[in-house]
């Protein structure tokens, strides 16, 4: 007995009145979660989940199919369900929905880039896999810009067979299943699926005598050193794309390398976009009288003017001493929060001077009060 299919809206986790964008967004999220490459310890279950999600999306993303499904349920979209993805690879499902290639897709980028941020992925077209590398730098390096040398392991064409996968002296033969096209086409109702040939993997050829070095794959792993230019002003978790520095393709172009830059938190500076925040302490005498104080910046030390009467917690701006804009549009500012320090211990001389100051402040307040009350009395006496 065939298993009962779940409601497609339930599968994608959206409401029945969900917009096309909401359905697309839900599919992106779930496809990322259940892609087999993201679930290496449970690939079979993940693939089934993925295909269930793809089946729901194949119906709900099509206006006519969705309308029919809303009225008549699964019976309206192919005899109890949507597209039959049994035996179809995950890569081919993604290609079917998003333009058939790594550069096609939804909203200006590859669906593979959207799902995996440049993670390793080999497409049936023969294009090389894109790779990801994470790097950490300090705030000073982000401020100045820096070049970092990294080492990655990637697949390169096999030196022995030159990428053919065949033993030297032999050649691959044309695949008899797809007749060299690399694809097979199957139809289900009004839904047509073009899939990668299961026998040759989309290459159109089959290796009968595999190369001993690469065991017929046509590629071998090598360690490569690359220099990554990191621009001044780069933000945390920024992705840098190095085009053509991914893995070698088999008949297609190289993949790309995506370097994710992480900027470490600083001990004294806090970054907010292109502005830098810093906290410094000053004595209460400087807060009252004004003065200048040395403060650290990302360019070295600089003098900061403290206006007389500066209250604790006041933000003072040092223009142009923040982070440079990564696109070259000037610099941010450094904002210094002033904290007024109150001494816990006083010398006898300091205490005597402060007591005199307190007496002066007291007499000043009292005189002001008397003057105010005197004016009030004069006002009412005139009345």
C-alpha positions in Angstrom: 0.0 0.0 0.0 1.4 3.4 -1.0 2.1 5.8 1.8 -0.2 8.7 2.2 1.3 11.9 0.9 1.5 14.9 3.2 -0.1 18.2 2.5 2.3 20.2 0.4 1.8 23.4 2.4 2.6 21.4 5.5 5.7 20.0 3.9 7.0 23.5 3.2 5.7 24.9 6.5 3.7 27.7 4.9 0.1 28.8 5.1 -2.3 28.2 2.2 -2.4 31.9 1.4 1.4 32.2 1.3 2.9 34.4 -1.4 5.2 33.0 -4.1 8.2 34.7 -2.4 7.3 33.0 0.9 7.1 29.6 -0.8 10.4 30.2 -2.5 12.0 31.3 0.7 10.6 28.2 2.6 12.0 25.9 -0.1 15.5 27.5 0.1 15.6 27.1 3.9 14.4 23.5 3.8 16.6 22.5 0.8 19.6 23.9 2.7 18.6 21.9 5.8 18.0 18.6 4.1 20.5 18.5 1.3 22.4 15.2 1.6 25.7 17.0 1.6 24.7 18.7 4.8 23.6 15.4 6.4 26.6 13.0 5.8 25.6 10.7 8.7 22.0 10.3 7.5 22.1 10.8 3.7 19.3 8.4 2.8 16.7 10.0 5.1 17.9 13.5 4.0 17.5 12.6 0.3 13.9 11.4 0.9 13.1 14.6 2.8 14.7 16.7 0.1 12.7 15.0 -2.6 9.5 15.4 -0.7 10.3 19.1 -0.3 11.1 19.4 -4.1 7.8 17.6 -5.0 5.8 20.1 -2.9 7.7 23.0 -4.4 7.2 21.8 -8.0 3.5 22.1 -7.5 3.2 25.2 -5.2 5.7 27.3 -7.3 3.6 26.8 -10.4 0.4 29.0 -10.5 -1.7 26.6 -12.5 -0.7 23.5 -10.6 -1.2 25.2 -7.3 -4.7 26.3 -8.3 -5.6 22.8 -9.3 -4.1 21.4 -6.1 -6.0 23.9 -3.9 -9.3 22.7 -5.5 -8.8 18.9 -5.8 -5.7 18.0 -3.8 -3.1 15.4 -4.8 -5.4 13.9 -7.4 -5.2 17.0 -9.5 -1.4 17.0 -10.0 -0.4 13.7 -11.4 -2.4 10.9 -10.0 -1.8 11.3 -6.3 1.2 13.7 -6.2 3.4 16.1 -8.0 6.6 15.3 -10.0 8.0 11.8 -9.5 11.6 12.3 -8.3 12.3 8.7 -7.6 15.8 7.9 -9.0 16.6 11.5 -9.7 19.7 13.1 -8.1 19.4 16.1 -5.9 21.7 18.1 -8.2 19.4 17.5 -11.1 16.4 18.5 -9.1 18.1 21.8 -8.3 19.2 22.2 -12.0 15.6 21.6 -13.1 14.2 24.3 -10.9 17.0 26.9 -11.2 18.0 27.1 -14.7 20.1 24.0 -15.2 23.5 25.4 -14.2 25.5 27.0 -11.4 25.0 30.5 -12.7 21.3 30.3 -13.2 18.9 30.7 -10.3 16.8 32.8 -8.1 17.6 36.4 -7.7 21.1 36.9 -9.1 23.2 34.0 -7.9 23.7 30.3 -8.0 21.3 28.2 -5.9 24.3 26.3 -4.9 26.0 29.5 -3.6 22.8 30.4 -1.8 22.5 27.1 -0.1 26.1 26.4 0.7 28.0 29.7 0.5 30.5 28.2 -1.9 30.8 24.8 -0.3 32.2 22.0 -2.4 29.7 20.8 -5.0 30.2 19.0 -8.3 27.6 19.6 -11.0 26.6 17.3 -13.8 27.7 19.8 -16.4 31.4 19.1 -15.6 32.0 22.4 -13.8 34.4 22.1 -10.9 33.3 22.3 -7.3 33.4 25.6 -5.4 35.2 25.6 -2.1 35.0 27.5 1.2 37.8 28.6 3.4 37.4 30.5 6.7 40.1 33.0 7.9 40.3 35.1 11.1 42.0 38.5 11.3 42.3 41.2 14.0 40.7 44.7 13.9 44.1 46.3 13.0 44.4 44.2 9.9 40.8 44.9 8.9 41.6 48.6 9.3 44.8 48.6 7.2 44.0 45.8 4.8 46.2 42.8 4.5 47.3 39.9 2.3 47.0 36.4 3.7 48.6 33.3 2.4 46.4 30.2 2.8 46.8 26.6 1.9 43.9 24.5 0.6 43.4 21.0 -0.7 41.5 20.8 -4.0 41.0 18.4 -6.8 43.2 18.9 -9.8 43.4 17.1 -13.2 45.3 13.8 -12.8 48.8 14.1 -14.2 48.9 10.5 -15.3 45.7 10.4 -17.5 45.4 14.2 -18.0 41.9 14.2 -16.7 40.5 11.4 -18.9 40.2 8.9 -16.1 41.5 6.2 -18.5 44.6 4.1 -18.2 47.4 5.5 -20.4 47.2 4.0 -23.9 43.4 3.7 -23.6 40.5 6.1 -24.1 37.0 6.5 -22.6 34.2 5.1 -24.8 30.9 6.7 -25.7 28.2 5.9 -23.1 25.7 3.4 -24.7 22.9 4.4 -22.4 22.7 8.1 -23.2 24.6 7.8 -26.6 27.1 10.5 -25.5 24.7 13.2 -24.5 25.1 12.8 -20.8 21.4 13.2 -20.1 18.2 11.3 -20.3 14.7 12.7 -20.5 11.6 11.4 -18.8 8.0 12.7 -18.7 5.2 12.4 -16.2 2.0 14.1 -17.4 2.8 17.6 -18.2 6.0 17.7 -16.2 9.3 16.8 -18.1 12.5 16.0 -16.2 15.9 16.1 -17.9 18.2 14.1 -15.7 21.9 13.2 -15.6 22.7 9.8 -17.1 22.9 7.3 -14.3 25.7 5.3 -16.1 28.2 8.0 -17.1 27.3 10.7 -14.6 26.7 13.3 -17.3 30.1 12.9 -19.0 28.8 11.1 -22.0 31.7 8.7 -21.8 32.5 5.6 -19.8 36.0 4.6 -18.6 36.4 0.8 -19.1 40.1 0.7 -18.1 40.5 3.2 -15.3 43.7 5.1 -14.5 45.5 3.5 -11.5 46.6 6.9 -10.1 43.1 8.5 -9.9 41.1 5.3 -10.1 39.1 6.6 -13.1 38.0 9.9 -11.5 40.3 12.0 -13.7 41.4 14.1 -10.7 43.6 13.9 -7.7 43.8 15.9 -4.5 46.7 18.5 -4.2 47.6 21.1 -1.7 47.7 24.6 -3.1 49.0 27.9 -1.6 47.1 31.1 -2.5 47.4 34.7 -1.6 44.2 36.3 -0.5 44.0 40.2 -0.7 41.8 41.5 2.2 40.7 45.1 1.6 40.9 47.8 4.2 37.6 48.3 6.0 36.3 44.8 5.6 33.5 43.8 7.9 33.1 40.6 10.0 31.8 37.6 8.1 32.4 39.1 4.7 32.7 36.6 1.8 35.5 37.2 -0.8 35.1 35.3 -4.0 38.2 34.1 -5.8 36.9 33.2 -9.3 38.4 30.1 -10.8 40.3 29.1 -7.7 38.0 26.1 -6.8 38.4 22.6 -8.1 39.2 21.6 -11.6 36.2 20.7 -13.7 35.8 17.7 -16.1 34.9 19.5 -19.3 33.6 22.6 -17.6 35.2 25.6 -16.0 36.9 25.6 -12.6 34.8 26.3 -9.5 35.3 29.3 -7.3 36.9 29.7 -3.9 34.9 31.6 -1.2 36.9 33.0 1.6 34.9 34.0 4.7 36.7 36.7 6.7 36.0 36.8 10.4 37.2 39.9 12.4 38.1 39.2 16.0 36.7 41.3 18.8 39.2 44.0 20.1 40.2 44.4 23.7 39.4 48.2 23.8 37.7 49.2 20.5 34.1 48.4 19.6 33.1 48.7 15.9 29.7 49.8 14.7 29.7 49.8 10.9 32.5 52.3 10.1 32.6 54.0 13.5 34.9 53.0 16.4 33.8 53.4 20.0 36.2 53.7 22.9 35.9 54.5 26.6 38.5 56.6 28.5 38.6 57.8 32.1 39.5 61.3 33.2 40.0 63.0 36.6 37.0 65.0 37.9 39.2 68.1 37.9 39.8 67.8 34.1 36.0 67.3 33.6 35.4 70.5 35.5 38.2 72.7 34.1 38.8 71.1 30.7 42.0 69.9 29.2 43.5 67.3 26.8 44.2 63.6 27.1 46.0 61.0 25.0 43.8 58.3 23.6 44.6 55.3 21.5 43.3 55.1 17.9 43.8 52.5 15.1 46.5 54.8 13.7 48.3 55.3 17.0 47.8 57.8 19.9 46.1 61.1 19.4 45.2 64.1 21.6 41.5 64.5 22.6 40.3 67.9 23.8 38.0 67.7 26.9 35.7 70.8 27.1 35.3 72.3 30.6 32.2 71.0 32.3 32.2 67.6 30.5 29.7 65.3 32.3 30.5 61.6 32.8 29.2 59.5 29.9 29.6 62.2 27.3 30.5 61.1 23.8 33.2 63.1 22.1 33.8 62.7 18.4 37.2 62.4 16.7 36.4 62.9 13.1 37.9 60.6 10.4 39.6 58.2 12.9 37.2 55.3 12.4 37.3 52.5 9.9 37.8 53.1 6.2 34.9 52.4 4.0 35.6 49.1 2.1 34.3 50.8 -1.1 36.6 53.8 -0.7 34.1 56.3 0.5 36.1 58.0 3.3 36.3 56.9 6.9 34.1 56.7 9.9 34.7 58.5 13.2 36.0 57.5 16.6 33.6 58.2 19.4 35.0 58.4 22.8 32.9 58.0 25.9 34.3 59.9 28.8 34.0 58.4 32.3 34.8 60.8 35.2 36.8 59.1 37.9 36.1 59.9 41.6 39.2 59.3 43.8 38.7 56.8 46.6 41.5 58.2 48.7 42.6 61.8 49.1 45.7 63.4 50.6 45.3 65.9 53.4 46.0 68.7 51.0 43.5 67.5 48.4 40.8 67.1 51.1 41.4 70.6 52.4 41.1 72.1 48.9 37.9 70.1 48.2 36.4 71.3 51.5 37.1 74.9 50.5 35.5 74.2 47.1 32.5 72.7 48.9 32.2 75.8 51.0 32.4 78.1 48.0 29.7 76.0 46.2 27.5 76.1 49.3 27.7 79.9 49.6 27.1 80.3 45.9 23.9 78.2 46.1 22.7 80.0 49.2 23.3 83.5 47.7 21.4 82.5 44.6 18.4 81.2 46.7 18.3 84.4 48.8 18.4 86.5 45.7 15.5 84.5 44.2 13.4 84.8 47.4 14.1 88.5 47.6 12.8 89.0 44.0 9.6 87.1 44.9 9.0 89.2 48.0 9.5 92.4 45.9 7.0 91.1 43.3 4.2 90.5 45.9 4.9 93.7 47.8 4.4 95.7 44.6 1.0 93.9 44.1 
